[in-house]
Structures are given as structure tokens and as C-alpha cells.
Amino acid sequence: LPLYSKLLLIGSIVPPVLAGSTSYNLESFDVIACNALENPLMLTYSYGVSALYFFAIIFVAIKSHITKGQAQKKRAFYASLGTILFLLSFSVATYIASIFNLFQSDPETFAIEQYGYFGMTVFIGFLTYIIVRFRAFNIKLFATQALVTALVVLVGSQFFFVKTLGSKILTGFTLILALGFGNLLIKSVLREIEAKEKIQKLANELKQANEQQVTLIHFITHQVKGFFTKSRNIFAGLAEGDFGPVPKELEGVIHEGFVNDTKAVDTVQDILKAANIRKGTLTYENKPLDLSVLIQTEAEKFAKVATNKGVELVKNIQSGVTLTGDQEQLSHAVRNLIDNSLKYTQKGSITLSLAQENGKIRFSVKDTGVGISQKDMKKLFTEGGKGENSTKVNVDSTGYGLYIVRKIIEAHKGKVWAESAGEDKGSEFIAEFPVR
């Protein structure tokens, strides 16, 4: 609340407090009836203050509901409802007791008023709910305020014990310091809490913006993939003669178009798969499969490319090696590892090995390519991680391929790593799975 509102509310209860047990508040006692005869003026004033608080609560609740966010609206609603129910229960009980007193002067009617206090239980219930559900009060701020209040009360209480003027002055000075520094302490804690809340709010907004961006990228890449796939199919149809004979001078152009569109589709596919992995939406349909056959099948797809490049593709594949996994995702991982080595091997050989021993299945792709430096080794298998050699040899590298491989293999309870003696000394990528 603004300062003027606080002063108004606090100031309104000053007169009854100052009046206390004086005749301005209590005119006399009816000892027999156990009843306090209150000053009509002060009694009317007290009812007026109660009404002020009551309507102030309703006003603040309505204002919060109109101007605040959804969480603050709910918090204000429950806090206001709990307070209003308590005030109503207390007021209604008092009113009923007053009606009984009109017809009979019976001290027992005093017991009726006590039922109004059950509304406090309701209020505490609402208060507990908003503290737990909406974190309505910060315990750090509450503890600081309690500490400062206790310190001020402790220092202020010394006025009742000190006798000399010097001691009173010293106590007054200490009290002023306690109030001043206590207020500064509370404000600093409040600023810290507000800063944290602001940071949290910005973090939530950033997270939401990132999620929206990922969704947008997902949509765009899906659309782009569709366009490239259609274009690739057209080039494939032209190359195969589906649209009639193709002039010799166009064969090279058609082949290049098909290859480039295939690369584009694979690139978009990697980006989409990486996005799905990040979001946790990549699904796995685990079934028993023959890993030996899977690797042989994927290797055959690269035989022609390896031959055209002058690279020997060697296969040391142990037959009958099986595991439980997702065939499509594992095929993608194997394909990526072979393709990766083929891209970075200009001459020599690529050796594919698969063996099952000591309770583990080990698959490796060893090449005589550009090798991996210690600096680049740290970037492998990370999202978007590209080494210096990768960009020199393969300008189309996205940095997602090995990241996807790692995630797929880890999803199958396996692990993957790379070994290399250094630049221009080849490399070996190893994937290991437990036998299950």
C-alpha cells in the first residue's frame, strides 16, 4: 500500500489505543453482569474504523482483481475472502448477542460472541493456502521484519527500567538508531527480493520466448524439408528418365541438384531431430533387432560413394549381434558415424568393426582421415559443436550430427567417444552398448 494509506489505517486505531482503560473508553464496569460499559462515542468510532477496514479490504481486492496478474488476482481473492469471512463471523456473532441482550439481560449471551472467533480458523486456513500455493509472504523478509521489530521493542522497553536522564537519552538515541538501521535493513532485503523476482520473471519470459522460437524454427524447418524433398524427388525422377530422355549436357546438372537437395534434406532432418531431442519429444520404439544386419545395410549405402572417392570401405562385422532398440534411430546414428568419417577421409580406408565380448557390444568406425586435435576433441558430441578441421574440410557441417549420435546411443544405455593421435593421423569413433 502507498504510505498515505498506511498512515490512514494505522492512524485510525490510535485513538482507541490511547484511550485504553480510561473513562474516554470505559465508563465503568458492571461487575455483577461481567460487562464493560463503554463510552458511546468511542464505541461508535470503533465501529466506524471496523467499517473502514472492511470496505478498504473489499476495495483493494476489487482493484487487485482488475489491475493485477492472474496469480496476484487469486492471491488477493483468497486473502480478502478469508478476512471478510472472519470479520463477518465476528460481527454477526456480536450482532446476534446484542439482539439477545435487548430481550434479556443474561450474562450467558456473552458466550454467543465467542463463536465469532471461529472465523479466525477460516482466515488462518486461507492464509496458509496462499502462503503455500502463491508464496504470498517471503520468509526472508518476514524474518528480517520480525528481528527488527523485536530489537525495537527490546530497546524501547528499557524506558520502563532506566531512571536517570542520561540513561533515557542514551536509550532514546539507541532506539532511533535501531529504527533507522532496521528500516534500511528491511529495505535492502526487500530490494534483493524484488531483484530476484524480476530476474525470475525475465528468466520465465526468456524461456517462453525460446520455446516460441523453437516452435517457429520447427515449423519453418518442416516446411523447408518438404520443399527440398519435393525438389529432390523431381531431380531423381529426371535422372531415372521418368519424364523422358535427358540430354547428356543436363545429366551432370541433374545429378548435382539431386546431391545438393539430399544434403539439404539431411541437414534439415538433423536440425529437426536435435530440436526434438532438446524438447524431449524424440520417441523410441524399442524392439529386438539384428545390429549386424543393420550396420551391413547402412554400409552398403556408402559403398559407391567410397569407391568414387578412392577410399576403401573395410567391414569386420561379427554376425548375429543383437540388441533391443529403435531400428530407425540406431540406423540414423550408424549412418551418421559412417558418413562423418567418409567426409573427413580423402584417401586411405574406413574400417567398420562390430563385436560382442565381455558382456558388451562394441561398434567402431576407424578412418585414415584428417584426425582430431585436442582442442576440437572437446567440441565433439556437443550441440552445434564444430571443430576447425570440420569447417575446413566440410563447409556444410552443422555440428548436430555427432550430438544426435550421442543422444541416440545414450538413450539405448550406451556411450560413445572418439580417439585420435592428432591432426592428419586419422580417428576412431567407438559406440558401446551393454548386452541386455
PyMOL commands that set and color helices and strands:
alter all, ss='L'
color gray80, all
select helices_A, chain A and resi 3-12+14-19+40-67+70-103+107-134+139-160+165-239+248-279+291-300+303-309+327-343+374-377+388-393+401-411
alter helices_A, ss='H'
color red, helices_A
select strands_A, chain A and resi 26-30+35-38+287-290+311-317+322-325+348-357+360-367+415-419+427-434
alter strands_A, ss='S'
color yellow, strands_A
deselect
rebuild
show_as cartoon
